[in-house]
Amino acid sequence: MELTFAAATDIGRQRNHNEDNFLIDKKLRLFLVADGMGGHAAGEVASSIAVHEVRDAIHNSRDLIDRYRVDHPGVQSYEILQVLEHAVQAACGAVHARAQAEQDKRGMGTTATVLLIAGGGDHLRGFIAHVGDSRCYLARQNQCHVLTEDHSLMNELVRRGKLNREQIESSPYKQYKNAVTRAVGVYSSVEVDTFDFDILPGDRFLLCTDGMYAYVDEDELPKQLADGEVKDVPRRLVDRANAGGGHDNITAVVIRIGETASAELAPRNTEVSLKLEVLKGMQMFRFLSYKELVRVGNIAEIVELSTDQVIFTQGQPGDSMYVVISGSVRLAKGEKVVAELGKGHHFGEMSLVDRSVRSLTATAAEPTRLVTISRKDFYEIIKREPASAVKMLWSFVQVLGQRLRKTTNDLSDALHGDRHGTETEEENLSQD
């Protein structure tokens, strides 16, 4: 898959100097934006230090990155994420050390949003490391997704339900709209968000600072990133931001992933899209953002079964849940068939939260494809992503509540039916 890219930065309409920085390293396939802060030109020093430190640290691990391949991973994805996290921490230490050494730069810091594209041939994967309130957008299949979380006071208030986004401009907190809750270099270390995901042909990315995304229309962005020569796109976006007011420095880095004619890649593209589509349709994952859904998709696998192939047996310890993509699955208790599940139905989800044994036997009734998620991998997400965990577990409780109500109603109907049957029988006996 061919990569094309371009970048532009601008002082904006209301600043007297540019504290933004960006970096593109073609050989490393590394892209980075940084928005400095600190005053007295300290912000541009912080962002400059950060982009060079991150680049140097990742360059020092280029052998590991070169060995990474999605189709034959001798190097695991988490190792690449560790490289990015350590690179941002190195930058954090360098910025902080400079600030401590020079009195006029005390307290300076910067955002850092890093995208590394790794893998070989037609199998590419994206790796993100992120601190602050710059952003990485993904435009895929005419939809726009934000792959980073703003580390800002306003976003934290929104996330905690203290206000909604429509209330920001009228909020007493408006004066703190640009305040960040995490930055590179303010302290000697920082918490870094990391994330990895499949890259597909036709994907478009925008890395930008807040001076840019304040003027982004997410509905229009997919078309804007796809139109014309890539070298012209960042400047058009910067011009649009300036036309909107240009309240801050403006930086945009645009990356395009070319389409491919590879027939081998088509099944993989379909598989990635299919997993996300199936998961998105499940009640258990309905509150997840696109980024959170991709995290779940990363641990989901697709399995293919032949007719009468057993998935699990009654009494066997359960360790995975399943969703039917195509075909059908027969659930039986002993010799009695309890249910037959078709496309979109899921089963075995209790295994994600409970170590009990299977109460039924599951068998493919015909050639069948399933998405499966293991309890071990699910627990890893629960531990690493508490916000996602709350959403998933709340949905899970709702599903169980619905099933409990249905079971209660079924029992009530059955008891009512038995009682009615007994009364009818007694009435018939009395007539006899």
Secondary structure, DSSP 4 states (H G I P E B T S, - for coil): --EEEEEEEE--SS-SS--EEEEEETTTTEEEEEEEESSTTHHHHHHHHHHHHHHHHHHTTHHHHHH--SSS-SS-HHHHHHHHHHHHHHHHHHHHHHHHH-GGGTT-EE-EEEEEEEEETTEEEEEEEEESS-EEEEEETTEEEE-S---BHHHHHHHTTS--GGGTTTSGGGGGTT-BS--BSSSS----EEEEEEE-TT-EEEEE-HHHHTT--TTTHHHHHHSS-GGGHHHHHHHHHHHTT--S-EEEEEEEEPP---TTHHHHHHHHHHHHHHHHTSGGGTT--HHHHHHHHHH-EEEEE-TT-EEE-TTSBP-EEEEEEES-EEEEETTEEEEEE-TT-EE-GGGGT--PBPSSEEEESSSEEEEEEEHHHHHHHHHH-HHHHHHHHHHHHHHHHHHHHHHHHHHHHHHHHHHHHHHHHHHHHHH-
